[in-house]
């Protein structure tokens, strides 16, 4: 199957997913194979929270919407044009996926198939319902995909290379089992925001999207703030007040109450507004409903620390002119060419 055909199939998938938007689900029977696939997708979207309480309808639709926009012909073509994806022998790629946010493993799924390789998917039990439906849609819209996509609940067996995403703990097991194969093994990373104190209220409100989208469970979710000494946190709390609706979700509230109790019993100093706690801490991975913060004395000292900690950081958010920084509110809007841990997955597959 030529690359053009693979791109065309994913464009059709993007058009299909465009029916599922945070603003509402609107059926369009002009879309190819809608009679067969709309109802199963619609049912699974609406039942997602029954299987994973973090997968609220809004967050699932947000994920579908973002992928529907990314899967367009121009972006897919301009992305793949920079690689040599023709003429390489087809390999079988084992992919072990996380399940922390809806469709978190879809980029790996896309990269393997768009590169022309076969994929063996081992999903997380936390997110195991959407991708098989997506795979079936691709097989119907482009029959050449049949036989190229396999799902397994067992230990990975027959494969030529591995892409595995997990925690720092599971990564040690991945290294042990897959170290002799070509591999990409991802560990824990978190995202941080750098504040100067000169941010507008709009900037800080947008930062709330980076913090609260997917309840902060993604590696691109901001879990740490770097602030100058004597920073005024009142501006921050005022700007994020619109996100108080997280209190409507029992799982979030339970985590908030539990973590607050633990902090208070340990006599930690906290800043909080009733739905988010700020705790001074040098770590990056903060618990749900908590954001760690750290003061910095100078830009140079902060730059040195960030360079030292770069293996722990997925994204940096801020208003700096530095092009390595992401604008406020945009951490959950990566492009096709934004690779996790800055490891070019498509180049890895191209060179197998």
C-alpha positions, 0 to 999 in steps of 0.5 A: 500500500502506497503512502498516499493511500495510507494518508487518504485513509487517515484523512477519512478517519479524521472526517469521521471523527469530526462528528464528535466535538465538545460542542456536540455530536452531530451525525453527518450521513454523507461521511463514508461508512457512517451507517456502519460506524457512527452508532458504535462510536457514539455508544462508546463515547457516551459510555466511556466514563462507565469504564474509566471515571476520568474519561468524562464526555467532555474530555473524550470529545476533546480528544476526538476533536483534536485528532479530527483536526490533525488528520488532514491531508495537508498536515499529514503530507507535509509531515511525512514528506520529510521522511523516506517511507517508501521501499523499506521492508515491513517490520512488525512493531509492538506498541505498549500503550499507556491509558492515562488520557483518552486516545493517548496511544493514538500517535504511536498507532498512527506513526507505525501505520503511516510508516508502512509497518505492521502493528501489534498493540497491547493497550492499557485496560484504562483505555481499551475501547476506542482504538479497536473501533478506529482500527476497524474503520480504517480496515473498512475504508482501506482494505489494505490495512487488514492484517496489518493491525493486531491487538493482544492482551498477552505478553508481546511475542512476535515483533521486530521492534518495540515502542513502550510507554509506562512509568519509571518503574515499568520502564525497568522491566521494559528495558530488561525484556526489550533491551535487545530489540530496537526500541523506544521506552518512555518513562515518567515526564511532566510539564511545567510553566514558567511565570514572570509575574507579568502575565496577563489574566488571559495568559493565566486563564489559558494556563488553567487549560494546561493544568485542568484538561484531562484532570492533569493526568497527561504528561503534557499537563502542567504539574509544576510552576516556577515563579519569581520570589514574592510572586502574587498567587492571588492573580493566578487563583483569580484567573483559574476560577472558571475551572471550579467545575472540576468539583462536579467530578467525584474522582477529582473531589475525592483526590482533592480531599484525600491529598489535602488531608495528607498535607495537613496531617503532615503540616505542610504549608499550602495555598489553595482555593477550594479546588486546587492546592499549591505546594512548594516542592522541588519535584515535578510529578504532583498528585491530582488537585495539586500543583507544585511550585518552586521559586527562582532567583534569576533567569540564568539559575532557572535555565541551569536547573531546567537543563539539569532536569530536562529528562523529567520535563515533557513541555515548558510553558511560558511567554518567553520568545524562546521557541522551545516554550509553548504558549499558555493553553496549548500543551494539549494541542501538539502537532503531528511532528511533536514527539513524546520525549523529543524522540522522533518516532517516525525516524526510528521506524524509517531506519529499521 
